[in-house]
């Protein structure tokens, strides 16, 4: 069978990986509508749907952080250098979602644009204005430039990535209401969700960079089970946390009905299960002391426990910790709330970030959030897709 060839590059951005395209190299499409051809290409490219959750016949890696696409083009917007569209590709189901952004992949967008010649920058430091079309929000990426390309080598380390790299400062400007249009979509700092079979659970529903449903880990598992991968990956517990996501999606008006939440929007909201700072073992066998973190979380993404933490989810969690009365605020280390950098413990280690959250005339606002990541171009050339 002949195959279709498309120019692309493969990047690691933070703790995720994505195939990145120039928009000009793709057929016409305008997410979230009128993009059936994009959907077909991206599903085929990633090897989805795959009931075995491995995506062996494609570029995907069987987990949400490895099943991503980014589409980049020069921007005509004032104060913006490039437009960026993100696509989350389903693994088990033939679903492509354009309703959210990915913070980790956002860190690769500026370097890709420079390396592809879509923008130019002198050696030293580049500052790139990015418009994310999924959320209609601005991001600013700052990174080192060497010989006209994004610098790769450096000594900055992020937990979950084996090698150090050159730091990329990523700032999310006015990130609240990225998908729902509201910082608190229900207007409440806490809601009680009906998750079926007469069971109810308390949650904080917050939308900063991405919508997140935050629940207390003690409500779903014991302290001993906190980061037990087998517990979170078991069919029973995944189903429980999926019911939390579906109930939250309805409460946040992300979908019109339950079937849509189950089949059409499978990636939102993220679910953050949180606990007070404690000593725990990472997925690699290391150990994190309670003094290094201000809150501990396991996040669920597309029905699976995330190996680290989605960056947009972490930004939302950090902001939620500073909003009085939320589930996150109740368990966060009070000392961390007054510190510029907030520290989130996750299965791969610790993530440090900032979130400028404050109450203005009685309403909570988030001016910006920032984080440092690293990124690397892994290959460049063409991806091949079955023609049929």
QUIBELWO-V747836 format. One record per residue. RES is the residue in one letter. PSI is psi in radians with two decimals (NA if undefined). D_LAST is the distance of its C-alpha to the last C-alpha in whole Angstrom. Layout:
BEGIN
res->RES psi->PSI d_last->D_LAST
res->RES psi->PSI d_last->D_LAST
END
This chain:
BEGIN
res->X psi->2.33 d_last->8
res->X psi->2.73 d_last->9
res->X psi->2.65 d_last->8
res->X psi->2.40 d_last->9
res->X psi->2.25 d_last->13
res->X psi->2.30 d_last->15
res->X psi->2.39 d_last->18
res->X psi->2.99 d_last->20
res->X psi->2.66 d_last->23
res->X psi->2.17 d_last->23
res->X psi->2.56 d_last->27
res->X psi->2.24 d_last->29
res->X psi->1.99 d_last->31
res->X psi->-2.18 d_last->34
res->X psi->0.43 d_last->32
res->X psi->2.93 d_last->29
res->X psi->2.61 d_last->26
res->X psi->2.63 d_last->23
res->X psi->2.24 d_last->20
res->X psi->2.29 d_last->22
res->X psi->2.64 d_last->21
res->X psi->2.40 d_last->23
res->X psi->-0.59 d_last->22
res->X psi->-0.33 d_last->22
res->X psi->-0.06 d_last->19
res->X psi->2.75 d_last->17
res->X psi->2.86 d_last->16
res->X psi->2.47 d_last->18
res->X psi->2.61 d_last->19
res->X psi->1.45 d_last->22
res->X psi->2.67 d_last->23
res->X psi->-0.02 d_last->23
res->X psi->2.89 d_last->22
res->X psi->0.78 d_last->20
res->X psi->0.60 d_last->17
res->X psi->-0.63 d_last->14
res->X psi->-0.67 d_last->12
res->X psi->-0.81 d_last->14
res->X psi->-0.82 d_last->14
res->X psi->-0.79 d_last->10
res->X psi->-0.82 d_last->10
res->X psi->-0.66 d_last->13
res->X psi->-0.77 d_last->12
res->X psi->-0.75 d_last->10
res->X psi->-0.76 d_last->12
res->X psi->-0.24 d_last->15
res->X psi->0.63 d_last->14
res->X psi->2.67 d_last->14
res->X psi->2.65 d_last->15
res->X psi->1.86 d_last->17
res->X psi->-0.38 d_last->20
res->X psi->-0.10 d_last->22
res->X psi->0.66 d_last->22
res->X psi->-0.41 d_last->21
res->X psi->0.73 d_last->18
res->X psi->-0.52 d_last->18
res->X psi->0.63 d_last->14
res->X psi->-2.98 d_last->15
res->X psi->-0.20 d_last->17
res->X psi->2.86 d_last->19
res->X psi->0.22 d_last->22
res->X psi->-0.02 d_last->23
res->X psi->2.78 d_last->25
res->X psi->-0.61 d_last->25
res->X psi->-0.16 d_last->27
res->X psi->0.31 d_last->24
res->X psi->1.11 d_last->21
res->X psi->2.67 d_last->22
res->X psi->2.51 d_last->21
res->X psi->2.46 d_last->23
res->X psi->2.19 d_last->23
res->X psi->2.49 d_last->26
res->X psi->2.70 d_last->27
res->X psi->2.60 d_last->31
res->X psi->2.54 d_last->33
res->X psi->0.08 d_last->35
res->X psi->2.51 d_last->37
res->X psi->2.28 d_last->41
res->X psi->0.14 d_last->41
res->X psi->2.40 d_last->38
res->X psi->-0.72 d_last->36
res->X psi->2.61 d_last->32
res->X psi->2.50 d_last->30
res->X psi->2.18 d_last->28
res->X psi->2.33 d_last->25
res->X psi->2.48 d_last->24
res->X psi->2.19 d_last->22
res->X psi->2.10 d_last->22
res->X psi->2.25 d_last->19
res->X psi->2.78 d_last->20
res->X psi->-1.04 d_last->20
res->X psi->-0.54 d_last->20
res->X psi->2.64 d_last->19
res->X psi->1.16 d_last->16
res->X psi->2.33 d_last->18
res->X psi->2.16 d_last->19
res->X psi->2.36 d_last->22
res->X psi->0.29 d_last->24
res->X psi->-0.06 d_last->27
res->X psi->2.94 d_last->29
res->X psi->2.84 d_last->29
res->X psi->2.07 d_last->30
res->X psi->-0.71 d_last->33
res->X psi->-0.81 d_last->32
res->X psi->-0.49 d_last->29
res->X psi->-0.53 d_last->31
res->X psi->-0.34 d_last->33
res->X psi->-0.21 d_last->31
res->X psi->-0.81 d_last->30
res->X psi->-0.89 d_last->33
res->X psi->-0.69 d_last->33
res->X psi->-0.82 d_last->30
res->X psi->-0.68 d_last->31
res->X psi->-0.83 d_last->34
res->X psi->-0.46 d_last->32
res->X psi->-0.11 d_last->29
res->X psi->0.25 d_last->32
res->X psi->-0.44 d_last->31
res->X psi->2.95 d_last->35
res->X psi->2.69 d_last->38
res->X psi->2.47 d_last->41
res->X psi->2.76 d_last->44
res->X psi->2.48 d_last->45
res->X psi->-1.99 d_last->46
res->X psi->2.25 d_last->45
res->X psi->2.50 d_last->42
res->X psi->2.08 d_last->42
res->X psi->2.16 d_last->38
res->X psi->2.21 d_last->38
res->X psi->2.31 d_last->35
res->X psi->2.05 d_last->34
res->X psi->2.03 d_last->31
res->X psi->-0.36 d_last->29
res->X psi->-0.71 d_last->29
res->X psi->-0.11 d_last->32
res->X psi->0.70 d_last->34
res->X psi->2.68 d_last->36
res->X psi->2.47 d_last->37
res->X psi->2.69 d_last->37
res->X psi->2.17 d_last->39
res->X psi->2.31 d_last->38
res->X psi->2.20 d_last->41
res->X psi->2.82 d_last->41
res->X psi->2.55 d_last->42
res->X psi->2.34 d_last->41
res->X psi->2.13 d_last->42
res->X psi->0.65 d_last->42
res->X psi->0.05 d_last->40
res->X psi->2.83 d_last->37
res->X psi->2.26 d_last->37
res->X psi->2.40 d_last->39
res->X psi->-0.84 d_last->38
res->X psi->2.47 d_last->41
res->X psi->3.12 d_last->43
res->X psi->0.29 d_last->45
res->X psi->2.23 d_last->44
res->X psi->2.46 d_last->42
res->X psi->2.41 d_last->40
res->X psi->2.38 d_last->40
res->X psi->-0.18 d_last->37
res->X psi->2.30 d_last->36
res->X psi->-0.49 d_last->38
res->X psi->2.62 d_last->39
res->X psi->2.94 d_last->41
res->X psi->-3.04 d_last->40
res->X psi->2.27 d_last->41
res->X psi->2.50 d_last->41
res->X psi->2.05 d_last->39
res->X psi->2.15 d_last->41
res->X psi->2.14 d_last->39
res->X psi->2.19 d_last->41
res->X psi->2.04 d_last->40
res->X psi->2.23 d_last->42
res->X psi->1.05 d_last->43
res->X psi->-0.12 d_last->40
res->X psi->2.54 d_last->41
res->X psi->0.57 d_last->39
res->X psi->-0.62 d_last->36
res->X psi->-0.73 d_last->34
res->X psi->-0.28 d_last->37
res->X psi->-0.03 d_last->39
res->X psi->2.48 d_last->42
res->X psi->-0.82 d_last->43
res->X psi->1.63 d_last->44
res->X psi->-0.58 d_last->42
res->X psi->-0.13 d_last->44
res->X psi->-0.02 d_last->47
res->X psi->2.63 d_last->49
res->X psi->-0.36 d_last->49
res->X psi->2.52 d_last->48
res->X psi->2.78 d_last->47
res->X psi->2.09 d_last->47
res->X psi->2.37 d_last->44
res->X psi->1.96 d_last->43
res->X psi->0.39 d_last->41
res->X psi->2.76 d_last->41
res->X psi->0.58 d_last->44
res->X psi->0.14 d_last->47
res->X psi->2.39 d_last->46
res->X psi->2.60 d_last->46
res->X psi->2.48 d_last->46
res->X psi->2.40 d_last->47
res->X psi->2.67 d_last->45
res->X psi->2.20 d_last->45
res->X psi->1.93 d_last->42
res->X psi->2.49 d_last->42
res->X psi->1.67 d_last->39
res->X psi->1.98 d_last->40
res->X psi->-0.66 d_last->37
res->X psi->2.63 d_last->35
res->X psi->2.39 d_last->36
res->X psi->2.39 d_last->37
res->X psi->2.11 d_last->39
res->X psi->2.17 d_last->42
res->X psi->2.75 d_last->44
res->X psi->2.27 d_last->47
res->X psi->-0.56 d_last->46
res->X psi->-0.33 d_last->49
res->X psi->-0.23 d_last->48
res->X psi->-0.34 d_last->45
res->X psi->2.80 d_last->46
res->X psi->2.91 d_last->49
res->X psi->-0.65 d_last->50
res->X psi->-0.44 d_last->49
res->X psi->-0.02 d_last->46
res->X psi->-0.96 d_last->45
res->X psi->0.54 d_last->42
res->X psi->1.84 d_last->42
res->X psi->-0.69 d_last->38
res->X psi->-0.62 d_last->38
res->X psi->-0.86 d_last->40
res->X psi->-0.45 d_last->37
res->X psi->-0.14 d_last->34
res->X psi->2.60 d_last->36
res->X psi->-0.74 d_last->34
res->X psi->-0.82 d_last->37
res->X psi->-0.60 d_last->38
res->X psi->-0.68 d_last->34
res->X psi->-0.73 d_last->34
res->X psi->-0.84 d_last->38
res->X psi->-0.48 d_last->36
res->X psi->-0.62 d_last->33
res->X psi->-0.61 d_last->36
res->X psi->-0.80 d_last->38
res->X psi->-0.79 d_last->35
res->X psi->-0.78 d_last->34
res->X psi->-0.67 d_last->38
res->X psi->-0.69 d_last->38
res->X psi->-0.70 d_last->35
res->X psi->-0.77 d_last->36
res->X psi->-0.55 d_last->40
res->X psi->0.03 d_last->38
res->X psi->0.57 d_last->37
res->X psi->-0.44 d_last->33
res->X psi->2.81 d_last->32
res->X psi->-0.46 d_last->33
res->X psi->2.95 d_last->33
res->X psi->-0.75 d_last->33
res->X psi->-0.63 d_last->29
res->X psi->-0.68 d_last->28
res->X psi->-0.56 d_last->29
res->X psi->-0.51 d_last->28
res->X psi->-0.49 d_last->24
res->X psi->-0.71 d_last->24
res->X psi->1.57 d_last->26
res->X psi->-0.05 d_last->26
res->X psi->-0.15 d_last->27
res->X psi->2.60 d_last->30
res->X psi->2.84 d_last->33
res->X psi->2.69 d_last->34
res->X psi->2.15 d_last->36
res->X psi->2.04 d_last->39
res->X psi->2.08 d_last->42
res->X psi->2.72 d_last->45
res->X psi->2.74 d_last->48
res->X psi->2.70 d_last->51
res->X psi->2.34 d_last->51
res->X psi->2.90 d_last->52
res->X psi->2.35 d_last->52
res->X psi->2.82 d_last->48
res->X psi->2.44 d_last->46
res->X psi->2.97 d_last->43
res->X psi->-0.34 d_last->40
res->X psi->0.02 d_last->41
res->X psi->-0.08 d_last->44
res->X psi->-3.10 d_last->46
res->X psi->2.40 d_last->48
res->X psi->2.20 d_last->49
res->X psi->2.61 d_last->52
res->X psi->-0.45 d_last->53
res->X psi->-0.24 d_last->55
res->X psi->-0.14 d_last->52
res->X psi->2.70 d_last->50
res->X psi->-0.31 d_last->51
res->X psi->2.68 d_last->48
res->X psi->2.41 d_last->46
res->X psi->2.59 d_last->42
res->X psi->2.14 d_last->39
res->X psi->2.54 d_last->36
res->X psi->2.30 d_last->34
res->X psi->2.09 d_last->30
res->X psi->0.70 d_last->27
res->X psi->0.01 d_last->29
res->X psi->2.59 d_last->30
res->X psi->2.22 d_last->33
res->X psi->2.45 d_last->33
res->X psi->-0.44 d_last->34
res->X psi->-1.88 d_last->36
res->X psi->2.35 d_last->36
res->X psi->2.34 d_last->34
res->X psi->-0.75 d_last->35
res->X psi->-0.62 d_last->35
res->X psi->-0.66 d_last->36
res->X psi->-0.68 d_last->39
res->X psi->-0.77 d_last->40
res->X psi->-0.74 d_last->40
res->X psi->-0.74 d_last->42
res->X psi->-0.73 d_last->45
res->X psi->-0.74 d_last->46
res->X psi->-0.59 d_last->46
res->X psi->-0.47 d_last->48
res->X psi->-0.03 d_last->51
res->X psi->1.97 d_last->51
res->X psi->2.26 d_last->54
res->X psi->-0.20 d_last->53
res->X psi->2.84 d_last->49
res->X psi->-0.70 d_last->49
res->X psi->-0.74 d_last->48
res->X psi->-0.62 d_last->51
res->X psi->-0.50 d_last->53
res->X psi->-0.15 d_last->52
res->X psi->2.58 d_last->51
res->X psi->2.05 d_last->54
res->X psi->-0.61 d_last->57
res->X psi->-0.59 d_last->57
res->X psi->-0.47 d_last->54
res->X psi->-0.42 d_last->54
res->X psi->-0.06 d_last->56
res->X psi->2.57 d_last->55
res->X psi->-0.80 d_last->52
res->X psi->2.19 d_last->50
res->X psi->2.45 d_last->49
res->X psi->2.09 d_last->47
res->X psi->2.14 d_last->45
res->X psi->2.35 d_last->45
res->X psi->3.06 d_last->41
res->X psi->-0.42 d_last->40
res->X psi->-0.14 d_last->39
res->X psi->-2.25 d_last->43
res->X psi->2.39 d_last->44
res->X psi->2.23 d_last->43
res->X psi->2.32 d_last->45
res->X psi->3.00 d_last->44
res->X psi->2.60 d_last->46
res->X psi->1.92 d_last->46
res->X psi->1.51 d_last->49
res->X psi->2.21 d_last->49
res->X psi->2.81 d_last->53
res->X psi->2.18 d_last->54
res->X psi->2.02 d_last->55
res->X psi->0.77 d_last->57
res->X psi->-0.11 d_last->57
res->X psi->2.42 d_last->53
res->X psi->2.42 d_last->51
res->X psi->2.62 d_last->49
res->X psi->1.86 d_last->46
res->X psi->-0.76 d_last->47
res->X psi->2.88 d_last->45
res->X psi->2.55 d_last->43
res->X psi->2.69 d_last->43
res->X psi->2.72 d_last->42
res->X psi->2.36 d_last->41
res->X psi->3.06 d_last->38
res->X psi->2.80 d_last->37
res->X psi->2.72 d_last->33
res->X psi->2.40 d_last->32
res->X psi->2.08 d_last->29
res->X psi->-0.70 d_last->28
res->X psi->2.85 d_last->25
res->X psi->2.62 d_last->24
res->X psi->-2.12 d_last->21
res->X psi->2.50 d_last->18
res->X psi->2.60 d_last->15
res->X psi->2.32 d_last->12
res->X psi->2.48 d_last->9
res->X psi->2.37 d_last->6
res->X psi->-0.54 d_last->4
res->X psi->NA d_last->0
END
